[in-house]
Amino acid sequence: MSVTSYYLLYILSLTMTQANGLLFMKKYQTISGTSLRSSTLYMIINGLVSALVPIVVLLVQGTPLGITPYSIFMATVIVLLAATDTILRLKAYEKGQIAIVNIVAILGSIVLSCLWGYFVLDESISPQGLVAIVIMLLAVFVVSRTGNTKVSKNLLWIYVIISVASSFVTILSKQHQVETAYATIDTLSFSVWIGLVRAVIFGIVAVGLIAKNGKKVLHFPKAAPGYASLSSVISGSAYILTLFTNMALPIVITSPLSVGFGIVMSAVLPWLFFKESLSKRQIFGVLLALIGTLLFLIG
């Protein structure tokens, strides 16, 4: 495959992720809420369904499910980091720090991913790429800035952990795909184990919730499992595409590109589907993100 093809697949995965969050994930949260029990149910379903998608592909191909200690370890760490990120974000959101949390997470994702790519993976970045990163960082501030962006010192440690956890989900996913020192498994098998580990971990959480609150925690609207399953098919497929493209595309480009493209899509999709209007500040931020994205694509 050509480099252009890998970029097209990566952009497809980003589009699927954004559309899923806007349509099906949002619908699930609307009818089920955002409590720990609703998040736990979603994660269990997401783990099982996102594992089922690559299992079907493996069966069709006649390929056995791979397993190595290193890959299982990486899958477990990635799932735990993602769970830590989610839990601490909810904690920070309770304090009304949504804008700050999003800024910190995005900045950490760009900075740490680029540092890892440059120093650990020996990836290079062009002067044009550096300009694109600066433009995207500016876009993040413009879009996320609210009337009160003062950082709470009491939550500073939470911000640091969120930044590291969210960044290393991306970094370790990339690292597994390019690992040469340890035996690894194929992309589809790794996706299976990511899903199964997620289902097991949150299954344990569900057992704890049932022990504490009784079986009432299992009562959800009838449509909830359906939306969670549909959302999981899309997110699982998008993650497979991301892992596949990670083998060919440098993280010093894909991480900033995902941020810029995400900003653009998070504004364009609500406008297309729900006719939501954009403020002048948001339009300016989206244009900056679009410019940064185009600089990467034509570079």
N, C-alpha and C positions, 0 to 999 in steps of 0.2 A: 504493500500500500504506500501511496505517496504521503508526504508530510501534510499536504492540503487535505487529504482524505481524513487523516487523524484529527486535524483541527475541526473539520466539519462534524465528525462524530462527537468530539468534545463539546462543541456548541450545541449539538442535538441533545446531549445529556444535560447540559445547563438549562436548555429550554424546557425539557421534560420536568426537571426539578422545580423550576419556577412555576410552571403550569400546575403541577401537582399540588404545590403549597397553596396556590391561589384558589384552586377549584375543589379538589377532593379532601385535602388535609384540612382546609378551612371549614368545609362542610361537616367533617367529622367533629371538629372542635366546637362548631356551632350547636350541634345536637347532643354532644357528650360532655362538653365543658373542658376545662384545662386542669382539673385536679390530678393528684398523683394516681388515683385509681383509673381515670380515663387515659392518662398517659401510659400507665402500665399495660392496660388492655391493648392500646394501639401498638406498643412495642412488642408485645407477644405475637400479635397477629402479623405485624410487620416482619418480625424475625422468621416466622414460619412461612409466610407467603414469599418473601424475598429469597428464602432458601429454595422454595419449590420451583421458582422460575428457572434458575440455572440447573437444578436437578433434572427437569424435563429436557432441557437442551442436552445435558450429558447423556441421558437415556437415548435420545434420538440419535446422537452421534455414536453411541456405543462406547463412550469413554468412561472408565471407572472413576469414582470419586477419589481424588488425591488427598493425602494427609501426611504432614510432617510436623515434628514438634515445633519448629520455628514458626510455621504458618499458623498453627493453632495458638501459639503464644501471641503472635502479632494480632490475630483476630480478636482475642480476648482483651488485649490492651486497648485496641481501637474502640471496641464496644464500651469498655469502662470509661475511657476518656470522653466519648460522646455522651454517655450518661451523666458524667460529672459536669460537663458543659451545660447540659439541659437543666439539671437540678439547680446549679448555681445561677444560671440566667433567671430562672423563676424566682430565686431568692432576691436577686438584684432588682427584678421587675417590681417586686412587692414594695421596694423603697422608692419607686418612681424614677428609676435611673435607666429607663429603656434606651434613650438616645446614647447615653454614655456607654452602656454595655455593648451596643451594636458597633459603636465607633472603635472601642477597645478590641473587640473580637476581630473586626475586619482589619484593623491596623496590624494586630498580632499575626493574623493569617498571612498578610502580604510580607511583612518584615521577616518573621521567623522562617517562612517557607523559602523566601529568596536567599536568606543567609544559609539555610540548610543546603539548598541547591548549589550555591556558589562554593561553600567551604567543604561540604561533605561529598556531594555528587560531582564536583568539578564542572558544574554547568557555567556557561558564560552568558552575559547579557549585554546587549549593544547599547550605545549611548541613546539611541532612539527608544529602547526599552526602558531605560532609566527615566527618560522624559515622560513616557507613558505611565509609569508607576507614580511619579509625582502628580500627574494630572488626575489619576484615579484616587490618590489619597485626598487631594483637594475636593474631588467630587463627593467622597465619603463625608467630609466635614460639612459641605454645603447641603447635602441631602438630609443628613442626620441631625444637624444643628437645630436646637430648639431655643426657646427663650431662656431656659436655665440649664446650662451645661457645666455647672460647677461640680467637680468630682468630690464625692463624699469620702473623706479619709477613712471612715469606719469600714467602707466597702472596698478599700484599695486592694486588699489581699484577694478578695473575690474576683476583682477585675483581672488581676495577674493570673490567677488559676484559669479563669475563663479563656483568656488570651492564649495561654499555653496549651490547654486542653483542646480547644477548637483548632488550633494550628497543627497540633501533632496528629489529629485525626487525618488531616490531609497529608502531612509529611510521612507518616508511617504507612499509609495506603500506597504512596509513591515508592517508599523504600522497599516494601515487600515486592513490588513489581520489578525492581531493578537489582534486587539482592543477588550477590554472587558468592558470598562467603558461606552462606547456609543453604541447605536444600529447601526449595520452595515448591508450592503446588501451582497448578494452572489457575487462570483468572476465574473460571466458572467454579472450580472447587473452592477457591478462597471465598467467593461470594456465598457459597453454601454455608461454610463454617461461620462467616460473619453473622448470617441470619440465625443459625442454630444457637450460637453462643448468646446472641441477643435474646432469643426466646427463652433460653434456660435461665439467664440472669434475671430477667424480669418475671419469669415464672416463679422464681424464689421470692421476689418482691411481692407478687400476688398472694403467695401462700402466707406471707407475713401480714398482709392487709386483711386477709380472710380470718386469720387467727385473732387479729385485734378487733375487727369490726363485724365479723360474721359474713355469711354468704350474700348479704345485701349489696356488698361491693361488686357483685357480679351482675347486678341488674342494670342494663343499659337499653336505650331505645333500639328497637328491632333493626333499624337501618344502619346503626353504628358499625357492626362488623362488616357489612357490605362496603361502606365507604372506606373503612380501614384497609380492607383487602384490596380494593381497586387502587387506592393510594399506594399500597405496598408493592403491587405489581409494577407500577410506574417508577417508584423510587428504587426498587430492586434492579430494574432494567437499566435505569440511569446510572446506578453505581457500577454495574458491570461494564458499561461503556466507558465510565471514568477510569476504572482499573485498566481496561484494555488500552486506552489512549495514554495512560501513565507510563507505559512501556516505551513510548516513542517521543513524547513531548516533555520538555524540561519544565520543572516545577517553578522556576524563576519566571516563566511566562504564563503557565496555566493558572497559577494562584492569583496574580493580579488580573488576568483576563476574566476569571470567574467573577471577581468582584465588580469589574466594570460592566460586564454583560449582565450580571445580576441586578445592578442598579437600573440599567436600561429596561430590562424585562419587568422588574417589579413596578415600574411606572407605566410601561406600555400596555401590559396585559390587563391591569384593572381598567385602564382607559378604553381598551378594546371590548372587554367583556361586560363591564359594569358602568361604563361612561363616567368614570370618576375623573373629576377635573384636577389639574395640577397647578400648584402655586408657581409664581415666577422663580422662586428659589429652587424648587424641585426641577423645573424645566432647565434651569441653568446647570444644576448638578447632573442631570441626565445627559445634557449635551457634552459636558466635560467627560463623563464616563464613556460616552459614545466615541469621542475623539481619542481617548486613551485606548479603547478597544480597537479602533481602526488602525492606530499606530502599531499595535502588536500584529494585527492580521496582515498589514502590507509590508511589515518589516522583514 
